[in-house]
Amino acid sequence: MALGFWMNNKNCYGCKTCSIACKSEKQLNEGVLLRKVSCIRQDSPVNVSFLSMSCNHCEDPACVKACPVEAYTKLDNGIVKQDHDKCIGCKMCIEACPYNAPCYDEEESKTYKCDMCYDRQQRGELPACVAACPGANIAVGEMEDLQKNHQADIVSDENSGTKPNFVITVDPKLNKEPDDSAMEQRDVEVDVNTAAADAAKK
């Protein structure tokens, strides 16, 4: 069994309701986001699109291997779940994840990660991001079902080495795969944040 997310890059308009709903559901501190909406700007042809991404609940999750205190578990249903009480804030999971999915909480000195709203799903409810999206541009389900029910332009990412569970419907105006573009932007954001933190220490 492999649960995953479907993201609709074609119709997402970047309202970030999914990200806000996630933050509210998890009661996260300032600066901690488990679902991030990337703006993808393209010059030729001119185009702006958005992609909402969180943890991809990989088949071979790097966070599980990297965590020295075994705070992460790959459940039978495919969800990669974190035992937050075990987290020691070492950031090894953040460094290991090719998608920068775990997010460090400076105030708590611990790391948080999307658990696909495990508790909500146990109650028969949708994850907060899925339930909140006004355009129905995010869905959760078994990977096979997501590919049958949606336009599956991108399925997983064989280059990451972790076998992520996501399906993406791509904006046809894009020249480059949106998951790659979103990751490039995240890498830039991480570099900027790191530089700012280093500067503040001096």
C-alpha positions, 0 to 999 in steps of 0.5 A: 500500500502506498498513499501519496499526494496529487498536486494540480500545478495546472490549476493551482492559483497560489492562494496558500490556503493549504499551507495555512490550513496545515499550520493551523491544524498542527498549531505550528510556531512562526516560520514552521511550514510543512506544506509550501507553495512555490511560485514558478516563473518562466520567461519564455514563454512568459508564464507563472504557475504554482505548485504545493508540496509537502512530505512525499512519504517516500517508499525509501525515505531518507529521513528514516535512515538518517535519524539517529534516534529512530524518530521516524517510522514508515507505516504499513499504509505508506505514511512516514510518521514522526514521533516528535517526542523522540526528536533531538533537533539534530537536523539530520533528517533535513539534510538527508531529505532531497525535498527539504520536507522536514522543517526546523522549529527554532523556538522549540529546537526540534524538527516537524514533518508532515504526517499526512494528517494521520490523526484526521485520517484515522477519524475518516477525515481528509488531511487539512490541506486537501479539505481546505483547498478551494480549487480541489487541487490537492488529493490524497489516496493510493498511488494507483488510484491517483494515477487513474483519477487524475491527469498523471503527467509526473509520477514519482521522481526516479532521480531522487533515490527515495521513490517519492509518492506523488502525482502531478498534473502539469501546467502545459505552458511550462517548459520544465517539470514543476517539481524540479523548478520548485525544488530549485526555488526551495534550495535558494530559499534554504541558502538565503535563510542559512545566510541570514541566520549566519549573519545574525550570529556575527 
